[in-house]
Amino acid sequence: MNVRLFVLLLWLPCAAWAQGYAGLGGSAEGFEVPHPGHQFDFPRDHGPHPSYRIEWWYLTANLKGEDGRDYGIQWTLFRSALKPAEAEGWQSPQLWMGHAAVTTPDAHYFAERLSRGGIGQAGVTAQPFAAWIDEWHMRGADMDSLHLTANGAEFGYDLSLQANGPLVFHGQDGYSVKSADGQASHYYSQPFYQVRGTLRLPDGDIAVTGQGWLDREWSSQPLAADQSGWDWFSLSFDDGDKLMAFRLRGARGDFTAATWIGADGQTTALPDGVVQVTALQTARVADRDVPVTWRVALPDRDLDVEVSALTPKAWMGTRFEYWEGPVRVTGSHPGKGYLEMTGY
């Protein structure tokens, strides 16, 4: 195919994303929007929802190498739609974008892939589960047991994941409110993966084991018009409990929400204002000041922790830039986790 034509075909749908993260507060006219009371249907809901404007399959993992060092990986497949429909071939209005990364204590490697829908280059099927873009894939007979691969110029990984706990539904039975105006998404996670496999790094292969966390989310207008970015935490504590928390930053103030996840999988939804998220220290990353040390407090659970980046270098210099990397957790509930920050 003519390279210029290919780039143009990719770029046209990307215009919907050209506003950056603030564009997620744009009009959802014509698209389906989330409503309370959605009855999740699995395995169907592990697959795509083309009547919604944006969706992702988002996996992160905190890993320990056979060399005793900490590592992190990210594997993400995004779907964005020009219109709420599906079609074959180049008539498909769906755009797919993949991000993969490996973070070490002193380096961060990432890669990006783009594809139009309808031509087989990227997509998701619910049963058996498969999500792919080019040769990158996440697949398994079901979501409990997955094989994960990705490669970039300087890194790669080949990992096996096995769930040892239930799916977790955020907000009101998976209806996750994102603003005082009521913008929302359908949002569930599988935060109980045990991970093992191999990382490929410039210095050679390294065997790793650890814990993985998959987020599934879809919406058509997940932000309010004045919201410009978010700070999202997935924290796994040494005692087996977990916390998902986010802060959305807007001109009218911050909006927060969280889910406390017990070691047994039981959850407690925490509405706006309950979890306290405070930036403590910034670092100069990609010519901007980015918070890399945070205080996260939840008085009702006697939680008061400091969350610090494994490396401040974990900048995703992709089409839409953001910070994503593994973190260490110290204080009342020591552990590990992942942090994502957008809009800086």
Secondary structure as the mmCIF struct_conf table of DSSP 4:
data_model
#
loop_
_struct_conf.conf_type_id
_struct_conf.id
_struct_conf.beg_label_comp_id
_struct_conf.beg_label_asym_id
_struct_conf.beg_label_seq_id
_struct_conf.end_label_comp_id
_struct_conf.end_label_asym_id
_struct_conf.end_label_seq_id
HELX_RH_AL_P HELX_RH_AL_P1 VAL A 3 CYS A 14
HELX_RH_3T_P HELX_RH_3T_P1 ALA A 15 TRP A 17
TURN_TY1_P TURN_TY1_P1 ALA A 18 GLN A 19
HELX_RH_3T_P HELX_RH_3T_P2 GLY A 20 GLY A 25
BEND BEND1 GLY A 26 GLY A 26
TURN_TY1_P TURN_TY1_P2 GLU A 29 GLY A 30
BEND BEND2 PHE A 31 PHE A 31
TURN_TY1_P TURN_TY1_P3 PRO A 36 GLY A 37
TURN_TY1_P TURN_TY1_P4 PHE A 42 PRO A 43
HELX_RH_3T_P HELX_RH_3T_P3 ARG A 44 HIS A 46
BEND BEND3 GLY A 47 GLY A 47
TURN_TY1_P TURN_TY1_P5 PRO A 50 SER A 51
BEND BEND4 TYR A 52 ARG A 53
STRN STRN1 ILE A 54 GLY A 65
TURN_TY1_P TURN_TY1_P6 GLU A 66 ASP A 67
BEND BEND5 GLY A 68 GLY A 68
STRN STRN2 ASP A 70 ALA A 81
BEND BEND6 LEU A 82 PRO A 84
BEND BEND7 GLU A 88 GLU A 88
HELX_RH_3T_P HELX_RH_3T_P4 GLY A 89 GLN A 91
STRN STRN3 GLN A 94 THR A 104
TURN_TY1_P TURN_TY1_P7 PRO A 105 ASP A 106
STRN STRN4 ALA A 107 ARG A 116
TURN_TY1_P TURN_TY1_P8 GLY A 117 GLY A 118
BEND BEND8 ILE A 119 GLN A 121
STRN STRN5 ALA A 122 THR A 125
TURN_TY1_P TURN_TY1_P9 ALA A 126 PRO A 128
STRN STRN6 PHE A 129 ILE A 133
TURN_TY1_P TURN_TY1_P10 ASP A 134 GLU A 135
STRN STRN7 TRP A 136 ASP A 142
TURN_TY1_P TURN_TY1_P11 MET A 143 ASP A 144
STRN STRN8 SER A 145 ASN A 151
BEND BEND9 ALA A 153 GLU A 154
STRN STRN9 GLY A 156 ALA A 163
BEND BEND10 GLY A 165 GLY A 165
STRN STRN10 VAL A 168 PHE A 169
TURN_TY1_P TURN_TY1_P12 GLY A 171 GLY A 171
STRN STRN11 GLN A 172 GLN A 172
TURN_TY1_P TURN_TY1_P13 ASP A 173 GLY A 174
STRN STRN12 TYR A 175 VAL A 177
BEND BEND11 SER A 179 SER A 179
TURN_TY1_P TURN_TY1_P14 ALA A 180 ASP A 181
STRN STRN13 ALA A 184 LEU A 201
TURN_TY1_P TURN_TY1_P15 PRO A 202 ASP A 203
STRN STRN14 GLY A 204 SER A 219
BEND BEND12 SER A 220 SER A 220
BEND BEND13 LEU A 223 LEU A 223
TURN_TY1_P TURN_TY1_P16 ALA A 225 ASP A 226
STRN STRN15 GLN A 227 PHE A 237
TURN_TY1_P TURN_TY1_P17 ASP A 238 ASP A 239
BEND BEND14 GLY A 240 GLY A 240
STRN STRN16 LYS A 242 GLY A 250
TURN_TY1_P TURN_TY1_P18 ALA A 251 ARG A 252
STRN STRN17 PHE A 255 ILE A 261
TURN_TY1_P TURN_TY1_P19 ALA A 263 ASP A 264
BEND BEND15 GLY A 265 GLY A 265
STRN STRN18 THR A 267 LEU A 270
TURN_TY1_P TURN_TY1_P20 ASP A 272 GLY A 273
BEND BEND16 VAL A 274 VAL A 275
STRN STRN19 GLN A 276 VAL A 285
TURN_TY1_P TURN_TY1_P21 ALA A 286 ASP A 287
STRN STRN20 ARG A 288 LEU A 298
HELX_RH_3T_P HELX_RH_3T_P5 PRO A 299 ARG A 301
TURN_TY1_P TURN_TY1_P22 ASP A 302 ASP A 302
STRN STRN21 LEU A 303 ALA A 309
BEND BEND17 LEU A 310 LEU A 310
TURN_TY1_P TURN_TY1_P23 PRO A 312 LYS A 313
STRN STRN22 TRP A 315 MET A 316
BEND BEND18 THR A 318 PHE A 320
STRN STRN23 TYR A 322 GLY A 331
BEND BEND19 SER A 332 HIS A 333
STRN STRN24 GLY A 335 THR A 342
#
